[in-house]
């Protein structure tokens, strides 16, 4: 795999992840309804995983009742989806010219690191269970891995072009 193919592979993986996480932020109530059926308080797993079942049901009931009374609240997650999609588009720059657009990769890595304190601080304020905040933080941890590989390869390309 040449350097550019390696970079492109990891960037496509990252972009796909950003697009997927954005698109899935739109139908939250519908998704949580299905997850609640599988994992919620009335599911077969509720005896095995009572804390998870309780939390899944609480989320679903919160979304459902909020969206019924105040459907405009869902507009916030629509904008969350929009932000993910726009940020995914940002990474087209490094696909075209990795060395020139190295700053986008560095920006993405900074954002991935910031996910952790953001989830921990605001999750605690919003009374989100620690395990759930850790799951949210994992998006930053997982997201930084392909970006780290890409940045490493971009630095090799930079060194090669400077010595040529």
ZIWO-V112387 format. One line per field, one symbol per residue. burial: I if it has 16 or more other C-alpha atoms within 10 Angstrom, else O. A space follows every 10 residues. Layout:
BEGIN
burial: ???
END
This chain:
BEGIN
burial: OOOIOOIIII IIOIIOIIIO IIIOIIOIIO OIIOIIIIII IOOOOIOOOO OIIIIIIOII IOIIOOOOOO OOOIOOIIOI IIOIIOIIOI IIIIIOOIIO IIOIIIOIIO OIIOIIOOII OOIOOOOOOO OOIOOIIIII IOIIOIIIOI IOIIOOIIOO OOOO
END
